Amino acid sequence: MQDHSNRLAALRSRVRDQPFYVSALPNIRYLTGFTGSAGHLLVTRDQATLFTDSRYSTQAREQVSSAAVRISRGDARPELVAEAKKLRLKRLRFEANRIDYGTYAYLGSQLPGCRLMPVDSVVEKLRQIKSGSEIAAIRNSLALNSASFEDVINRLDARWSEAEVAAELEFAMRKRGAEGAAFPTIVASGEHGARPHAEPRDQRIEPQALVVVDQGAILGGYCSDMTRMIALGDPGAAQKALVRAVLEAQAAAIDAIRPGVECRTVDGRARDVLKKTHVGGVRLDELFVHSTGHGLGLEIHEGPRIAPGQRQRLRQGMVVTIEPGVYLDGVAGVRIEDVVAVTAGGCEVLTGTPRELRVL
């Protein structure tokens, strides 16, 4: 309750006590604790009100103590509009990066005397700084994720397809209490691993080839994210050298993390390492096609972005992934990912699974 009251107070401060409409469910959960799949939140200087439908009448009243709860039959938006009219709102700020056009048009038609004012990512910016309880929740999610990985990898059958391995990983997470996978699990072997977001195939894991395993769980609403490299048999010196280069790049990026450092600096440290290694006349940094990392929490992708050009500075309490990768078409892909919390004196790696190549 205290966290939610403090978060609502922080939001009011950000929007200078002006009425604010929250439409994104993760942001509603962050501000009130409500976990239902349908809801609208109106925050004014003196009151916060959650509008939802009768499916959630009991759940909403059990979960929400920092806001009033209004239950409607069916669409809750008319109740939101009625409250705005009752309060005679002349201006209503809303989440420009979250609202769907249908709701925007509906509010515009139903509140002709109220000016709708877009505000971008105001709640998301609050969410970037995690509380101690949030970091503990992420740590618990990571521990569940790691235990599921060890369970499956330790009994992996060479006859399994990529899709079967992915299914086993997601089932293992569920068995341990996860609410679900944080994203579709990636298992990609051999040249298929050169696709950063490869979809698991109904094809056996390739022997003596690098395998990218990227998985995450949701526990208590909070996401985990981890990528590890495995192989069924020795993949050979050349491919193991790729793994070592990515490990070195990741270590350099993690070493740069501390409060006050720009996100682009952390990203650049990883790329600088990869510039030193060439494959077939190509520098490995040229095969690194995505950002070095991203924030995570109630959603798998949050701010800040650890990427080129990102001048945002890290702050204590931020939690980010560090996941450099190289993708060599026709050969293999390598990505290694850990979750890191920014601390007062530097950082702490929250992922417990060893990051070295696992040869089975």
Sequence and secondary structure as in RCSB ss.txt:
>XXXX:A:sequence
MQDHSNRLAALRSRVRDQPFYVSALPNIRYLTGFTGSAGHLLVTRDQATLFTDSRYSTQAREQVSSAAVRISRGD
ARPELVAEAKKLRLKRLRFEANRIDYGTYAYLGSQLPGCRLMPVDSVVEKLRQIKSGSEIAAIRNSLALNSASFE
DVINRLDARWSEAEVAAELEFAMRKRGAEGAAFPTIVASGEHGARPHAEPRDQRIEPQALVVVDQGAILGGYCSD
MTRMIALGDPGAAQKALVRAVLEAQAAAIDAIRPGVECRTVDGRARDVLKKTHVGGVRLDELFVHSTGHGLGLEI
HEGPRIAPGQRQRLRQGMVVTIEPGVYLDGVAGVRIEDVVAVTAGGCEVLTGTPRELRVL
>XXXX:A:secstr
 HHHHHHHHHHHHHTTT  EEE  HHHHHHHH    SS EEEE SS EEEEEEGGGHHHHHHH  SSEEEEESS 
SHHHHHHHHHHTT SEEEEETTT  HHHHHHHHHH TTSEEEEE SHHHHHHTS  HHHHHHHHHHHHHHHHHHH
HHHTT  TT BHHHHHHHHHHHHHHTT SEESS  EEEEGGGGGSTT    SSB  BTSEEEEEE EEETTEE  
EEEEEEBS   HHHHHHHHHHHHHHHHHHHT  TT BHHHHHHHHHHHHTT EETTEEGGGG  S SEEE SSSS
SEEEEESTT   B  TT EEEE  EEEETTTEEEE BEEEEEETTEEEE   S  S EE 
